[in-house]
Amino acid sequence: MKSNLFISTLLAAIISLVSCNASNANPKKNTGIERPASTENAKIQVALLLDTSSSMDGLIDQAKSRLWNIVNTLTTLKYEGKAPDIEIALYEYGNDGLSKQSNYIRQITPLSTDLDLISEKLFALRTNGGNEYCGAVIQDATKQLTWAREKSNMKLIYIAGNEGFDQGGINYKEAISDALKRDIYVNTIFCGDKTEGINTYWKNGADYGKGKYFNIDSNESVRYIATPYDDEISKCDEKINKTYINYGSKGYEKKRNQNLQDQNAKKVSAANYTERAVSKSKAVYKNESWDLVDKVKDDAAAISKIKKEELPEELQNKSAEEIKNFVAQKTKERETIQKEIAVLAKKRQEYIDAESKKTKKQDDLGNAINTSILGFAQVKGYTVEK
């Protein structure tokens, strides 16, 4: 009996062990603590790679003229009903003022939500000389920038220039292949004749990068359509500027830069300034790093964490409650003005759309980028809400 009992106990132990091993034969890949579903917004990340060789002044002027128009196109996109975060990076290449060791390439800004910074750096660009290595700058943008990983994100490179796409020691196909592995689509904009761009591999670069190929006349000035709503929107922008409350060590300079970028936009044209004003009324234009209104939206307890000396002089002697009420007042003012601009902007865009049908569409940098952004948005499951 003891022998039979021993055998029965041994068999039971073996069966239990086999069962346990079987259940672990195909363990889940994520064996750690389960990660909660991401609550982050989808991202649209755009890297602009601009040729700043001596023949590209027109291209840079078009970029300055179309920055805010491109931003406004991006703000019409929604993913699952929510506005995505927008990040823009800038590179220049082909400038002899840059080092040979860097392949005459410079990262001007990383992917950033700081749109005033993008504008500031764009307006500071100067052209010089010319050794344009497209493969090298695509490789740098692919490897150096912090690209998001989620499939919902839309990641786009736009490279613009006018020399052979295959120049330099880095093969453009290999660089583009690396970009595609990260789900980054490469679009090319040739500054010159369409056939010449095809013959110099710009179209091949776009085809290989699953992107779009465009050709533009970079020396043509951007044409604008003036509307009956431009002056009203500009007046709203002057009012909205008064709702910004700078704080922190860089707050004063950042607020000053906001005004400088207003002036830069005005120098290009009244219409460009209006485009910037529309951008500033959108959720994408956020400055929580230096503006107390945006900071409190991001962190309700922010006021208690900021030192008195980091506030504007007129607020330093006020109590926390007084500061809180002041911020709430400015928040309400801004929201009211933003709603006013939104109504005017919609009417303005309807007017522009109607007038645009009467003339041939201009082939410029902004229109090329906007057209492709809307095309990619459909592929990635975004909706357009004007």
C-alpha positions in Angstrom: 0.0 0.0 0.0 2.8 2.4 0.9 4.4 1.7 -2.5 1.2 2.4 -4.4 0.7 5.6 -2.3 4.2 6.8 -3.2 3.7 6.1 -6.9 0.4 8.0 -6.9 2.0 11.0 -5.1 4.9 11.0 -7.5 2.6 10.9 -10.6 0.5 13.8 -9.2 3.7 15.9 -8.7 4.9 15.1 -12.3 1.5 16.0 -13.8 1.5 19.3 -11.8 5.0 20.1 -13.0 4.2 19.3 -16.6 1.0 21.5 -16.4 2.9 24.4 -14.9 5.6 24.2 -17.7 3.0 24.0 -20.4 1.3 27.2 -19.2 4.7 28.9 -19.4 5.7 27.5 -22.7 4.6 30.6 -24.6 5.1 33.5 -22.1 3.8 36.9 -23.0 6.5 39.2 -24.4 5.8 41.9 -21.8 6.4 40.0 -18.6 6.8 43.1 -16.5 4.1 45.4 -15.1 1.5 46.1 -17.7 1.7 49.6 -19.1 -1.4 51.6 -19.1 -2.8 52.7 -22.5 -1.1 55.9 -23.6 -3.1 59.1 -22.9 -0.8 61.3 -25.0 -2.0 63.1 -28.0 -1.0 61.9 -31.4 1.9 63.8 -32.9 2.6 65.3 -36.3 6.3 65.8 -36.6 7.7 67.7 -39.6 11.4 68.2 -40.3 12.2 70.9 -42.9 15.6 70.4 -44.6 16.4 73.6 -46.5 19.2 74.2 -48.9 21.0 77.4 -47.9 23.5 77.6 -50.7 24.0 80.9 -52.4 21.2 80.4 -55.0 18.5 79.7 -52.4 17.5 83.1 -51.1 14.1 82.7 -52.8 13.5 79.4 -51.1 14.2 80.8 -47.7 11.9 83.8 -48.4 9.1 81.3 -49.3 9.7 79.4 -46.1 9.4 82.6 -44.1 6.2 83.5 -46.0 4.5 80.1 -45.6 5.5 79.0 -42.1 2.2 80.1 -40.4 0.1 79.0 -43.3 1.7 75.5 -42.9 1.0 75.6 -39.2 -2.6 76.5 -39.8 -3.0 73.6 -42.3 -1.6 71.3 -39.6 -4.2 72.6 -37.0 -7.1 71.5 -39.2 -6.1 67.9 -38.6 -7.7 65.7 -35.9 -7.0 62.2 -34.8 -9.8 60.3 -33.1 -11.5 63.7 -32.6 -8.5 65.3 -30.8 -6.0 67.9 -32.0 -2.5 66.3 -32.3 0.6 67.9 -30.9 2.7 69.6 -33.6 6.5 69.5 -33.6 8.7 71.2 -36.3 12.4 70.8 -36.8 14.7 72.8 -39.0 18.0 71.9 -40.8 20.1 73.8 -43.2 22.5 72.1 -45.6 24.7 73.1 -48.5 26.1 76.2 -46.8 29.8 76.7 -47.2 29.8 78.7 -43.9 29.3 75.3 -42.1 32.0 72.8 -41.5 33.2 70.3 -44.0 33.3 67.7 -41.2 29.5 68.1 -40.7 28.9 67.7 -44.5 27.9 71.4 -44.5 24.9 70.6 -42.4 23.5 72.2 -39.3 20.5 71.3 -37.1 18.9 74.7 -36.4 16.2 73.4 -34.1 15.3 69.9 -32.8 11.6 68.8 -33.1 9.9 71.5 -31.1 6.5 72.9 -30.2 8.0 76.3 -29.7 6.7 78.0 -32.9 8.2 81.4 -32.1 11.6 79.7 -31.8 11.1 78.1 -35.3 10.2 81.5 -36.7 13.1 83.2 -35.0 15.7 80.8 -36.4 14.1 80.7 -39.9 14.3 84.5 -40.2 18.0 84.4 -39.1 19.0 82.1 -42.0 21.5 83.3 -44.5 22.7 81.7 -47.7 26.3 81.1 -48.7 28.3 78.9 -51.1 27.2 75.4 -52.0 28.0 71.8 -51.4 24.6 70.1 -51.1 24.5 66.5 -49.8 20.9 65.4 -49.6 21.7 61.8 -48.4 23.7 63.2 -45.5 21.1 65.7 -44.2 18.3 63.1 -44.5 20.5 60.7 -42.4 21.2 63.4 -39.8 17.5 64.3 -39.4 16.6 60.6 -39.2 19.2 59.7 -36.5 19.4 62.9 -34.5 15.8 63.9 -34.0 13.5 62.3 -31.4 10.9 60.7 -33.5 7.8 59.4 -31.8 7.2 55.6 -32.0 3.4 55.1 -32.0 1.8 54.2 -35.3 -0.8 57.0 -34.9 1.9 59.6 -35.3 2.6 61.2 -38.7 6.3 61.7 -39.3 7.4 63.7 -42.4 10.7 64.9 -43.8 10.6 67.7 -46.5 13.9 68.4 -48.2 14.1 71.3 -50.7 17.0 72.3 -52.9 18.2 72.6 -56.5 21.3 70.4 -57.0 21.8 66.7 -57.8 20.0 64.6 -55.1 22.8 61.9 -55.3 25.7 64.2 -54.3 28.0 63.5 -51.3 29.4 60.3 -49.7 26.2 59.1 -48.1 23.9 57.2 -50.4 20.4 58.8 -50.4 18.7 55.4 -50.8 20.4 54.0 -47.7 19.5 57.2 -45.7 15.9 57.0 -46.8 15.7 53.3 -46.0 16.7 54.1 -42.4 13.9 56.8 -42.3 11.3 54.3 -43.6 12.3 51.8 -40.8 11.1 54.5 -38.4 7.9 55.1 -40.4 9.2 58.5 -41.6 8.1 59.5 -45.1 10.5 61.5 -47.2 9.2 64.2 -49.5 11.3 66.1 -52.0 10.9 69.7 -53.4 13.1 70.5 -56.4 13.6 74.2 -56.9 13.5 74.3 -60.7 12.2 72.6 -63.8 10.1 69.4 -63.2 12.0 67.3 -65.7 15.4 68.5 -64.4 14.3 67.4 -60.9 13.4 64.0 -62.3 16.7 63.7 -64.1 18.7 64.6 -61.0 17.0 62.0 -58.8 14.7 64.2 -56.7 11.6 62.3 -57.8 13.4 59.0 -57.3 14.2 60.1 -53.7 10.5 60.8 -53.1 9.4 57.5 -54.7 11.9 55.6 -52.6 10.8 57.5 -49.4 7.1 56.8 -50.1 6.6 60.5 -50.3 5.6 63.2 -52.8 7.8 64.9 -55.4 7.2 68.6 -56.2 8.9 71.2 -58.2 8.6 74.9 -57.5 9.9 78.2 -58.8 11.8 79.3 -55.6 12.5 82.7 -57.0 8.8 83.6 -57.4 7.3 85.7 -54.6 4.4 84.2 -52.7 1.1 85.5 -53.8 -1.5 86.4 -51.1 -5.2 87.0 -51.2 -6.2 90.0 -49.0 -9.6 89.5 -47.3 -12.1 91.8 -45.5 -11.3 90.0 -42.3 -7.5 90.6 -42.1 -7.7 93.9 -40.2 -10.1 92.6 -37.6 -7.9 89.6 -37.0 -4.8 91.8 -36.6 -6.6 93.9 -34.0 -7.5 90.8 -32.1 -3.8 89.7 -32.1 -2.8 93.0 -30.5 -5.4 92.3 -27.8 -4.3 88.7 -27.3 -0.7 89.7 -26.7 -1.8 91.6 -23.6 -3.0 88.4 -22.0 0.5 86.9 -21.8 2.1 86.9 -18.3 5.8 86.1 -18.5 7.5 84.3 -15.7 10.8 82.5 -15.0 14.4 83.4 -15.9 13.6 83.5 -19.7 10.1 84.8 -19.5 10.8 88.4 -20.4 13.0 87.4 -23.4 10.5 84.9 -24.6 7.7 87.5 -24.5 9.9 90.0 -26.3 10.6 87.3 -28.9 6.9 86.8 -29.4 6.6 90.5 -30.4 9.7 90.3 -32.6 8.2 87.4 -34.5 5.0 89.4 -34.9 7.2 92.1 -36.5 9.0 89.5 -38.7 5.6 88.3 -40.0 4.5 91.9 -40.7 7.7 92.5 -42.7 6.8 89.7 -45.1 3.2 90.9 -45.7 0.0 91.9 -43.9 -1.5 88.5 -45.0 1.4 86.6 -43.4 0.9 88.5 -40.1 -2.8 87.5 -40.2 -1.8 83.9 -40.7 0.4 84.1 -37.6 -2.4 85.7 -35.6 -4.7 82.8 -36.6 -2.0 80.3 -35.5 -1.6 82.1 -32.1 -5.4 81.6 -31.5 -5.0 77.8 -31.8 -4.2 75.2 -29.1 -1.0 74.4 -31.0 0.5 77.8 -30.0 1.3 77.1 -26.4 4.0 78.7 -24.2 3.8 77.0 -20.8 7.5 77.4 -20.4 7.2 81.2 -20.0 3.5 82.2 -20.0 1.6 81.9 -16.7 -1.8 81.5 -18.4 -0.6 78.4 -20.4 1.4 77.1 -17.4 -1.7 77.1 -15.1 -3.7 75.2 -17.8 -0.9 72.6 -17.7 -0.5 72.7 -13.9 -3.2 74.2 -11.7 -0.8 74.5 -8.8 1.8 76.3 -10.7 1.4 79.6 -9.0 2.4 78.2 -5.6 5.6 76.8 -7.1 6.9 80.0 -8.8 9.2 82.3 -6.8 8.1 85.9 -6.4 11.2 87.2 -8.2 10.3 85.1 -11.2 7.1 87.0 -11.7 6.6 90.3 -13.6 7.3 93.3 -11.3 3.6 94.3 -11.1 2.7 90.9 -9.6 5.6 90.5 -7.1 3.8 92.2 -4.2 0.5 90.5 -4.7 -0.8 87.6 -2.7 -1.2 84.1 -4.2 -4.9 84.6 -4.3 -4.6 87.9 -6.1 -2.2 86.4 -8.7 -4.6 83.5 -9.1 -7.5 85.9 -9.8 -5.4 87.9 -12.2 -4.3 84.8 -14.2 -8.0 83.6 -14.3 -9.0 87.0 -15.7 -6.3 86.9 -18.4 -7.3 83.3 -19.2 -10.9 84.4 -19.8 -9.9 87.3 -21.9 -7.7 85.2 -24.1 -10.3 82.5 -24.6 -12.8 85.2 -25.6 -10.4 86.6 -28.2 -9.5 83.2 -29.5 -13.1 82.4 -30.1 -13.5 85.8 -31.9 -10.5 85.0 -34.1 -11.8 81.5 -34.8 -15.0 82.9 -36.3 -13.2 85.5 -38.4 -10.6 82.9 -39.5 -13.3 80.6 -40.8 -14.8 83.4 -42.8 -11.4 84.4 -44.1 -10.6 80.9 -45.2 -13.9 80.6 -47.0 -13.2 83.9 -48.8 -9.7 82.7 -49.8 -11.0 79.3 -51.0 -13.5 81.1 -53.2 -11.0 83.5 -54.7 -8.4 80.8 -55.2 -10.8 79.0 -57.6 -10.6 82.0 -59.9 -6.8 81.8 -60.5 -4.2 79.0 -61.1 -2.7 77.7 -57.8 0.8 78.8 -57.2 3.5 76.2 -57.0 5.4 77.4 -53.9 7.0 75.7 -50.9 4.0 76.2 -48.7 1.4 74.8 -51.2 3.6 71.8 -51.9 3.9 71.0 -48.2 0.3 71.6 -47.4 -0.9 69.5 -50.3 1.1 66.5 -49.2 0.3 66.9 -45.5 -3.4 66.6 -46.3 -2.7 63.5 -48.5 -0.7 61.8 -45.7 -3.4 62.7 -43.2 -6.0 60.6 -45.0 -3.6 57.6 -45.2 -2.8 57.8 -41.4 -6.5 58.1 -40.4 -6.6 61.8 -39.6 -9.7 63.9 -40.4 -9.7 67.5 -41.7 -11.8 70.0 -39.8 -11.6 73.5 -41.2 
